[in-house]
């Protein structure tokens, strides 16, 4: 957005918002004035009504008192009645005259007794007067509308009439004439009658009194004048009318009409003109003020486009001060930027030279390694983290005896298989040869190397060695039985303690030799696949206790059992299971802490369709490097050269193979210096095949 456009919007906002706020305040002020005017009319109407009601109520009270006197003083002389009326009239200056009329409508007492012409007011017939139009009113009291007095006065009056009855007989009328102009003058005292016109209306809407002539009350319709407690307006005036409680009169407060809608429209138009004038003034002032800013920005833009550190004569900014400072700051930044760019060019050139040398070195090393790998008799295959083949030397293809494409597919399948295995080690046969494959990972696991070699001769040697061990074990069993029998006879027949000890040692050595031969035979059977097991559903606790009898004489051996009720039986071969437990206990005893007690804990729990057996010891533990080899044949952990640990290294190998024969699983976890935990999973229930055989 351009600067002047932005300035236009800012000026519009700066002018519009205050004008809107000012207009709103003016509008609310006018509305408050209108509301205040209505409230004032209502208050004036209320006060006038209350004062007028008080005056009329006082007059009604005096008339009622006069009626009671006439009733009680029936038959008294006229002079006394005149005196009573005179006293009552003096009690209220608003009463112009009071008189008693007999049933014939002739005045029999009057105050004042004479009119302004000196004529007597007593004995005058009032039959045609307004207060005799309806003498027998139902509610006992009537207030007339405005009438012209005749005889006693020539002023306009309002008559308050009270009929008098004695024992059901009509006695006459008690009448009081009110001077309405005098009452109105007293009632309206203190009100601003120049701003508001006050009117009093009779029962038929006639104007009884008006405080002025600014509003022609005679033009009001009957409905308007008799409307009760209502604010109304027409084309000429506003008004508020309310009734009186003691009479059927109404009091109205009126003022000249003010066109409120026109006032609001004029206010709106005036504010629009003010806003427009202010806005145009702000735009002009802003435009004049922006000229110097725009020119300064254009100069700075030309300098920045040319990337000059110092501006030329036509680009030098003189005002405003902030842009002068900005131009200086830009010059310093541009100078530092040029220096940094030059330095960056030098670094890039140096880096390019180093990268070029490094690439050349890598290329030489790659050529050397390629030459080395190509000349190796062993196969080398490299894969990336996505298991995509990146290199394969000729020996790897030759060992598989396949075409290059077929060899790549074969290696891809083998590396996926080894990638999922734990030991990353595999033996395969190809064209009558035994090949060994090992996979190695880089530290970042982004390169996988598969090493392939011909292991045919080594495996043949292993098979010959296994055959030799099996033959030797079979051949040694017969002479070993004779040696053991001779040792038993010797221990029973000799009496010399030294000879007995020698016979016992010979017997112990024969038992150890027998155990070793048994292990060799088991290994041979496991290697050839001739080892057979006969699983049956049985309790495991008795078998564990039977295996523990071998250690019953060892004082430095302790074992605790925690057999879960839902894991108390398993589908296993009894002899094989006892051999598994005995091998694990023997391993724990051999690798106990030197000079300490061997503590072993055996736990069982149900895990799906399998029984989970844990054998945990507190021995010396295993290093991480030994965990992957612990189940290999003839492997023994050697941590302390000074400590001699016996055995052949076949116990855990046999244990693993027996577990696998049960279609189970065995894992090991160890912490060096704290102990080792072997976890076995064995079938808890007979398989479907075994159930079919039993049936």
LOZASE-925796 format. One line per field, with one value per residue (C-alpha): residue in one letter; x negated, y, z negated; residue number from 1. Coordinates in steps of 0.2 Angstrom, whole numbers, plus 5000, padded with zeros to 4 digits. Example, Ala and Ser with C-alpha at 12.3 -4.5 7.8 and 13.67 -1.06 7.14 Angstrom:
BEGIN
rest <- A:S
px <- 4938:4932
py <- 4978:4995
pz <- 4961:4964
nr <- 1:2
***
This chain:
BEGIN
rest <- X:X:X:X:X:X:X:X:X:X:X:X:X:X:X:X:X:X:X:X:X:X:X:X:X:X:X:X:X:X:X:X:X:X:X:X:X:X:X:X:X:X:X:X:X:X:X:X:X:X:X:X:X:X:X:X:X:X:X:X:X:X:X:X:X:X:X:X:X:X:X:X:X:X:X:X:X:X:X:X:X:X:X:X:X:X:X:X:X:X:X:X:X:X:X:X:X:X:X:X:X:X:X:X:X:X:X:X:X:X:X:X:X:X:X:X:X:X:X:X:X:X:X:X:X:X:X:X:X:X:X:X:X:X:X:X:X:X:X:X:X:X:X:X:X:X:X:X:X:X:X:X:X:X:X:X:X:X:X:X:X:X:X:X:X:X:X:X:X:X:X:X:X:X:X:X:X:X:X:X:X:X:X:X:X:X:X:X:X:X:X:X:X:X:X:X:X:X:X:X:X:X:X:X:X:X:X:X:X:X:X:X:X:X:X:X:X:X:X:X:X:X:X:X:X:X:X:X:X:X:X:X:X:X:X:X:X:X:X:X:X:X:X:X:X:X:X:X:X:X:X:X:X:X:X:X:X:X:X:X:X:X:X:X:X:X:X:X:X:X:X:X:X:X:X:X:X:X:X:X:X:X:X:X:X:X:X:X:X:X:X:X:X:X:X:X:X:X:X:X:X:X:X:X:X:X:X:X:X:X:X:X:X:X:X:X:X:X:X:X:X:X:X:X:X:X:X:X:X:X:X:X:X:X:X:X:X:X:X:X:X:X:X:X:X:X:X:X:X:X:X:X:X:X:X:X:X:X:X:X:X:X:X:X:X:X:X:X:X:X:X:X:X:X:X:X:X:X:X:X:X:X:X:X:X:X:X:X:X:X:X:X:X:X:X:X:X:X:X:X:X:X:X:X:X:X:X:X:X:X:X:X:X:X:X:X:X:X:X:X:X:X:X:X:X:X:X:X:X:X:X:X:X:X:X:X:X:X:X:X:X:X:X:X:X:X:X:X:X:X:X:X:X:X:X:X:X:X:X:X:X:X:X:X:X:X:X:X:X:X:X:X:X:X:X:X:X:X:X:X:X:X:X:X:X:X:X:X:X:X:X:X:X:X:X:X:X:X:X:X:X:X:X:X:X:X:X:X:X:X:X:X:X:X:X:X:X:X:X:X:X:X:X:X:X:X:X:X:X:X:X:X:X:X:X:X:X:X:X:X:X:X:X:X:X:X:X:X:X:X:X:X:X:X:X:X:X:X:X:X:X:X:X:X:X:X:X:X:X:X:X:X:X:X:X:X:X:X:X:X:X:X:X:X:X:X:X:X:X:X:X:X:X:X:X:X:X:X:X:X:X:X:X:X:X:X:X:X:X:X:X:X:X:X:X:X:X:X:X:X:X:X:X:X:X:X:X:X:X:X:X:X:X:X:X:X:X:X:X:X:X:X:X:X:X:X:X:X:X:X:X:X:X:X:X:X:X:X:X:X:X:X:X:X:X:X:X:X:X:X:X:X:X:X:X:X:X:X:X:X:X:X:X:X:X:X:X:X:X:X:X:X:X:X:X
px <- 5000:4993:4989:5002:5016:5011:5011:5029:5036:5027:5034:5052:5051:5044:5058:5072:5071:5071:5086:5095:5092:5097:5113:5118:5116:5126:5139:5140:5141:5156:5164:5161:5169:5184:5186:5183:5197:5209:5204:5206:5224:5228:5221:5230:5246:5244:5240:5255:5266:5261:5263:5279:5286:5281:5291:5306:5305:5305:5320:5329:5325:5333:5348:5350:5349:5362:5374:5372:5375:5391:5397:5394:5400:5416:5428:5416:5417:5410:5398:5389:5387:5380:5368:5363:5360:5350:5338:5336:5333:5319:5311:5307:5303:5305:5324:5332:5349:5359:5378:5392:5407:5423:5433:5441:5424:5425:5410:5413:5396:5381:5364:5361:5379:5378:5371:5359:5375:5381:5395:5399:5394:5408:5425:5418:5425:5411:5422:5414:5396:5384:5383:5402:5400:5398:5401:5404:5386:5383:5366:5372:5360:5357:5345:5351:5341:5336:5352:5355:5361:5377:5383:5370:5355:5352:5336:5334:5336:5338:5352:5350:5367:5372:5390:5397:5409:5416:5425:5427:5434:5426:5422:5412:5395:5378:5369:5351:5345:5326:5317:5307:5296:5290:5287:5278:5267:5262:5260:5249:5238:5220:5222:5214:5231:5222:5214:5229:5247:5258:5277:5291:5305:5322:5331:5336:5319:5324:5310:5312:5296:5281:5265:5261:5265:5249:5258:5276:5284:5302:5295:5293:5305:5316:5306:5289:5296:5303:5290:5283:5264:5258:5244:5250:5245:5252:5245:5246:5241:5236:5247:5249:5266:5271:5287:5291:5296:5310:5318:5321:5309:5293:5277:5266:5249:5245:5231:5228:5224:5205:5202:5191:5188:5183:5171:5162:5161:5154:5142:5136:5134:5124:5113:5110:5105:5093:5086:5084:5076:5064:5060:5056:5045:5036:5033:5026:5015:5009:5006:4995:4986:4983:4974:4958:4959:4963:4949:4937:4943:4940:4922:4919:4926:4915:4900:4905:4908:4891:4884:4873:4865:4866:4880:4876:4881:4898:4901:4896:4911:4913:4929:4938:4925:4931:4928:4911:4906:4913:4902:4887:4891:4894:4877:4868:4878:4874:4855:4856:4866:4853:4839:4848:4851:4833:4829:4842:4835:4818:4825:4835:4819:4810:4824:4825:4806:4808:4824:4814:4800:4811:4821:4805:4799:4816:4815:4798:4803:4819:4808:4796:4811:4819:4803:4800:4818:4818:4802:4808:4813:4827:4843:4847:4865:4869:4887:4894:4907:4921:4913:4908:4893:4878:4863:4860:4843:4840:4837:4854:4862:4850:4853:4872:4868:4882:4883:4880:4899:4904:4890:4896:4914:4908:4897:4912:4923:4909:4905:4923:4923:4907:4913:4928:4918:4909:4891:4890:4882:4888:4882:4888:4884:4881:4876:4869:4859:4863:4863:4862:4870:4867:4875:4866:4874:4866:4868:4882:4890:4890:4878:4880:4865:4868:4852:4853:4841:4839:4841:4842:4826:4829:4847:4840:4827:4841:4851:4836:4832:4851:4849:4833:4840:4856:4845:4833:4848:4855:4838:4835:4851:4847:4829:4836:4849:4836:4825:4840:4845:4827:4827:4843:4836:4820:4829:4839:4825:4810:4808:4794:4801:4788:4794:4812:4809:4800:4814:4827:4817:4816:4835:4838:4827:4836:4853:4846:4840:4857:4865:4853:4856:4875:4873:4863:4876:4890:4881:4878:4896:4901:4889:4896:4914:4916:4920:4938:4949:4966:4976:4990:5001:4993:4990:4973:4970:4966:4954:4945:4943:4936:4923:4919:4914:4898:4893:4900:4883:4877:4876:4873:4888:4906:4921:4939:4954:4969:4981:4996:5013:5017:4999:4997:4997:4990:4989:4971:4959:4956:4937:4934:4942:4932:4916:4920:4923:4908:4897:4903:4900:4883:4879:4884:4874:4858:4859:4864:4854:4838:4839:4858:4874:4883:4900:4913:4931:4942:4959:4973:4988:5001:4997:5011:5009:4992:4984:4971:4957:4944:4928:4919:4903:4892:4875:4862:4872:4867:4858:4868:4856:4860:4879:4880:4868:4874:4884:4870:4862:4846:4847:4842:4842:4824:4824:4811:4795:4791:4808:4810:4828:4831:4842:4842:4853:4867:4880:4888:4887:4896:4909:4913:4914:4926:4937:4938:4943:4958:4962:4958:4946:4932:4924:4911:4909:4894:4886:4868:4864:4883:4889:4897:4915:4920:4938:4946:4962:4969:4986:4999:5011:5009:5009:5023:5011:5006:5025:5028:5014:5021:5038
py <- 5000:5017:5030:5043:5029:5024:5042:5044:5030:5035:5053:5046:5036:5050:5062:5049:5042:5058:5064:5049:5050:5069:5065:5051:5063:5076:5064:5057:5075:5080:5064:5068:5086:5078:5066:5080:5091:5076:5073:5092:5092:5077:5084:5101:5092:5082:5097:5107:5093:5090:5109:5110:5095:5102:5118:5109:5096:5110:5118:5102:5100:5117:5113:5096:5105:5118:5104:5096:5113:5116:5098:5100:5119:5116:5130:5142:5161:5167:5178:5164:5154:5170:5171:5153:5155:5170:5162:5147:5158:5167:5151:5149:5164:5154:5153:5168:5165:5152:5150:5139:5136:5129:5115:5128:5134:5151:5157:5157:5161:5169:5175:5189:5195:5208:5209:5223:5233:5233:5221:5207:5190:5182:5177:5176:5161:5150:5138:5142:5142:5128:5120:5116:5107:5090:5094:5075:5068:5050:5052:5067:5080:5088:5100:5110:5116:5134:5145:5164:5170:5179:5192:5190:5191:5193:5182:5165:5152:5134:5128:5114:5108:5097:5091:5090:5077:5075:5059:5055:5072:5085:5100:5110:5113:5119:5128:5136:5146:5145:5159:5148:5162:5166:5147:5145:5160:5152:5135:5141:5152:5148:5139:5145:5148:5157:5140:5129:5133:5125:5121:5114:5105:5100:5084:5087:5094:5112:5124:5129:5138:5142:5151:5158:5159:5152:5136:5137:5125:5128:5119:5103:5089:5082:5066:5075:5086:5072:5059:5053:5052:5052:5061:5066:5078:5085:5097:5112:5106:5093:5089:5079:5077:5069:5068:5075:5063:5073:5080:5075:5088:5086:5096:5098:5105:5110:5118:5122:5108:5105:5093:5081:5071:5087:5092:5075:5076:5094:5087:5073:5085:5097:5083:5077:5094:5096:5079:5082:5099:5092:5077:5088:5099:5084:5077:5093:5096:5077:5079:5094:5086:5070:5079:5080:5062:5055:5064:5058:5040:5041:5047:5033:5021:5027:5025:5007:5002:5008:4999:5015:5017:5036:5045:5057:5075:5072:5058:5067:5069:5085:5082:5074:5070:5052:5048:5057:5045:5030:5035:5036:5019:5011:5017:5009:4993:4993:4995:4980:4970:4973:4968:4953:4948:4949:4939:4926:4925:4921:4908:4900:4899:4891:4879:4874:4870:4860:4851:4847:4840:4830:4823:4818:4809:4801:4795:4788:4779:4773:4766:4758:4750:4745:4737:4729:4722:4716:4706:4698:4679:4683:4692:4710:4718:4735:4742:4759:4763:4759:4741:4746:4738:4750:4738:4720:4713:4699:4686:4688:4684:4670:4661:4661:4654:4665:4678:4696:4701:4685:4686:4704:4698:4684:4695:4707:4693:4687:4704:4707:4691:4695:4713:4706:4693:4697:4689:4695:4678:4665:4649:4644:4631:4635:4622:4610:4623:4630:4649:4659:4677:4690:4708:4723:4740:4757:4768:4779:4763:4771:4758:4739:4727:4709:4698:4681:4667:4649:4639:4622:4615:4622:4615:4598:4599:4603:4588:4577:4584:4580:4563:4560:4567:4555:4540:4544:4547:4530:4521:4529:4524:4506:4508:4523:4511:4499:4512:4519:4501:4498:4515:4510:4493:4501:4514:4500:4488:4498:4504:4516:4534:4540:4526:4530:4548:4543:4531:4545:4557:4544:4541:4560:4561:4547:4556:4571:4561:4553:4570:4577:4561:4563:4581:4576:4563:4576:4588:4575:4570:4588:4591:4576:4580:4563:4570:4566:4574:4567:4582:4579:4591:4590:4601:4610:4613:4594:4594:4610:4603:4587:4597:4607:4591:4591:4607:4601:4598:4616:4628:4643:4640:4647:4646:4653:4648:4660:4649:4658:4648:4650:4645:4629:4617:4616:4604:4599:4583:4580:4575:4589:4602:4596:4597:4614:4620:4611:4619:4636:4633:4626:4641:4653:4643:4643:4662:4667:4681:4675:4671:4674:4665:4660:4667:4661:4666:4656:4664:4658:4667:4665:4674:4669:4651:4650:4648:4661:4655:4667:4661:4676:4676:4689:4684:4693:4696:4696:4709:4715:4707:4690:4691:4687:4672:4665:4651:4646:4629:4628:4646:4651:4669:4672:4688:4685:4675:4671:4662:4645:4641:4623:4616:4612:4627:4616:4618:4634:4628:4612:4622:4633:4618:4609:4625:4627:4608:4613:4627:4639:4654:4659:4676:4683:4700:4704:4719:4717:4716:4714:4697:4689:4684:4670:4671:4655:4653:4635:4629:4629:4618:4603:4607:4601:4588:4581:4580:4570:4558:4555:4551
pz <- 5000:5005:4991:4997:4998:4980:4975:4983:4973:4957:4959:4963:4947:4937:4942:4943:4926:4916:4927:4924:4905:4905:4916:4904:4889:4897:4902:4884:4878:4889:4884:4865:4869:4876:4862:4849:4858:4857:4839:4835:4842:4832:4816:4819:4822:4807:4796:4803:4800:4782:4778:4787:4779:4762:4766:4772:4758:4745:4753:4754:4735:4731:4742:4733:4716:4722:4727:4710:4701:4712:4708:4689:4688:4698:4693:4686:4690:4707:4698:4689:4705:4714:4699:4701:4720:4717:4705:4717:4732:4723:4719:4737:4748:4764:4761:4769:4761:4751:4749:4744:4755:4749:4759:4769:4776:4767:4757:4738:4732:4742:4739:4744:4741:4755:4772:4779:4784:4766:4769:4757:4762:4750:4757:4775:4785:4792:4801:4818:4811:4816:4798:4799:4816:4806:4788:4783:4787:4783:4774:4764:4771:4788:4796:4810:4825:4828:4827:4828:4811:4810:4797:4783:4795:4813:4813:4820:4806:4802:4791:4778:4773:4759:4757:4739:4732:4715:4711:4729:4733:4745:4735:4749:4756:4749:4763:4764:4779:4782:4790:4802:4808:4791:4787:4804:4800:4783:4790:4805:4794:4797:4813:4830:4838:4853:4858:4854:4855:4842:4845:4834:4843:4838:4839:4857:4862:4861:4856:4838:4837:4848:4842:4858:4877:4885:4887:4893:4882:4889:4905:4895:4899:4885:4886:4884:4869:4860:4863:4846:4841:4859:4868:4886:4900:4916:4929:4917:4899:4887:4871:4856:4848:4831:4822:4804:4791:4782:4798:4816:4822:4831:4830:4846:4848:4866:4876:4894:4906:4909:4924:4916:4932:4941:4926:4927:4946:4945:4932:4943:4958:4948:4942:4959:4965:4950:4954:4972:4969:4956:4967:4982:4971:4964:4982:4988:4973:4974:4992:4990:4975:4985:5000:4990:4984:5001:5009:4995:4997:5016:5013:5001:5013:5027:5015:5010:5028:5033:5017:5013:4996:4998:5007:5021:5021:5028:5015:4999:4987:4977:4968:4959:4946:4944:4962:4962:4948:4958:4973:4962:4954:4971:4977:4962:4965:4983:4979:4967:4980:4993:4981:4976:4995:4998:4983:4989:5006:4999:4987:5002:5013:4998:4995:5013:5013:4997:5004:5020:5011:5000:5015:5023:5007:5006:5024:5021:5006:5015:5029:5017:5007:5023:5029:5012:5011:5029:5026:5010:5010:4998:5003:4998:5001:4995:4992:4987:4974:4986:4989:5007:5013:5016:5019:5023:5026:5039:5025:5018:5035:5038:5021:5025:5042:5049:5062:5056:5056:5048:5035:5031:5028:5017:5007:5004:4998:4986:4979:4975:4966:4956:4953:4943:4933:4917:4921:4939:4943:4956:4964:4981:4994:5012:5025:5012:5003:4985:4985:4969:4970:4956:4956:4948:4945:4945:4930:4938:4945:4962:4970:4969:4974:4977:4976:4986:4985:4989:4973:4980:4973:4956:4955:4960:4947:4934:4940:4939:4921:4916:4923:4914:4898:4900:4903:4889:4877:4882:4880:4863:4855:4853:4845:4835:4828:4823:4815:4805:4799:4794:4784:4775:4770:4764:4754:4745:4742:4737:4719:4721:4720:4733:4745:4741:4746:4762:4766:4763:4775:4788:4787:4788:4803:4811:4808:4816:4831:4833:4833:4846:4857:4855:4861:4876:4881:4879:4890:4903:4903:4904:4918:4928:4923:4915:4897:4894:4880:4874:4867:4855:4844:4826:4811:4812:4793:4789:4804:4798:4781:4788:4798:4782:4773:4782:4772:4755:4748:4753:4738:4749:4760:4757:4768:4766:4776:4781:4791:4797:4795:4813:4818:4808:4823:4840:4855:4855:4855:4837:4839:4851:4840:4824:4835:4840:4822:4816:4830:4825:4806:4810:4820:4806:4794:4804:4807:4790:4781:4774:4756:4756:4755:4771:4770:4783:4786:4797:4802:4814:4821:4835:4851:4864:4869:4862:4844:4841:4829:4823:4814:4806:4797:4788:4795:4804:4820:4838:4849:4864:4876:4869:4870:4889:4887:4870:4879:4891:4889:4878:4874:4856:4849:4843:4832:4819:4824:4806:4803:4811:4817:4822:4835:4854:4860:4866:4852:4859:4877:4872:4862:4877:4889:4876:4875:4894:4895:4884:4896:4883:4881:4869:4866:4855:4846:4835:4826:4823:4804:4799:4807:4821:4826:4838:4844:4852:4861:4862:4868:4854:4862:4874:4893:4905:4912:4894:4890:4906:4901:4883:4890
nr <- 1:2:3:4:5:6:7:8:9:10:11:12:13:14:15:16:17:18:19:20:21:22:23:24:25:26:27:28:29:30:31:32:33:34:35:36:37:38:39:40:41:42:43:44:45:46:47:48:49:50:51:52:53:54:55:56:57:58:59:60:61:62:63:64:65:66:67:68:69:70:71:72:73:74:75:76:77:78:79:80:81:82:83:84:85:86:87:88:89:90:91:92:93:94:95:96:97:98:99:100:101:102:103:104:105:106:107:108:109:110:111:112:113:114:115:116:117:118:119:120:121:122:123:124:125:126:127:128:129:130:131:132:133:134:135:136:137:138:139:140:141:142:143:144:145:146:147:148:149:150:151:152:153:154:155:156:157:158:159:160:161:162:163:164:165:166:167:168:169:170:171:172:173:174:175:176:177:178:179:180:181:182:183:184:185:186:187:188:189:190:191:192:193:194:195:196:197:198:199:200:201:202:203:204:205:206:207:208:209:210:211:212:213:214:215:216:217:218:219:220:221:222:223:224:225:226:227:228:229:230:231:232:233:234:235:236:237:238:239:240:241:242:243:244:245:246:247:248:249:250:251:252:253:254:255:256:257:258:259:260:261:262:263:264:265:266:267:268:269:270:271:272:273:274:275:276:277:278:279:280:281:282:283:284:285:286:287:288:289:290:291:292:293:294:295:296:297:298:299:300:301:302:303:304:305:306:307:308:309:310:311:312:313:314:315:316:317:318:319:320:321:322:323:324:325:326:327:328:329:330:331:332:333:334:335:336:337:338:339:340:341:342:343:344:345:346:347:348:349:350:351:352:353:354:355:356:357:358:359:360:361:362:363:364:365:366:367:368:369:370:371:372:373:374:375:376:377:378:379:380:381:382:383:384:385:386:387:388:389:390:391:392:393:394:395:396:397:398:399:400:401:402:403:404:405:406:407:408:409:410:411:412:413:414:415:416:417:418:419:420:421:422:423:424:425:426:427:428:429:430:431:432:433:434:435:436:437:438:439:440:441:442:443:444:445:446:447:448:449:450:451:452:453:454:455:456:457:458:459:460:461:462:463:464:465:466:467:468:469:470:471:472:473:474:475:476:477:478:479:480:481:482:483:484:485:486:487:488:489:490:491:492:493:494:495:496:497:498:499:500:501:502:503:504:505:506:507:508:509:510:511:512:513:514:515:516:517:518:519:520:521:522:523:524:525:526:527:528:529:530:531:532:533:534:535:536:537:538:539:540:541:542:543:544:545:546:547:548:549:550:551:552:553:554:555:556:557:558:559:560:561:562:563:564:565:566:567:568:569:570:571:572:573:574:575:576:577:578:579:580:581:582:583:584:585:586:587:588:589:590:591:592:593:594:595:596:597:598:599:600:601:602:603:604:605:606:607:608:609:610:611:612:613:614:615:616:617:618:619:620:621:622:623:624:625:626:627:628:629:630:631:632:633:634:635:636:637:638:639:640:641:642:643:644:645:646:647:648:649:650:651:652:653:654:655:656:657:658:659:660:661:662:663:664:665:666:667:668:669:670:671:672:673:674:675:676:677:678:679:680:681:682:683:684:685:686:687:688:689:690:691:692:693:694:695
***
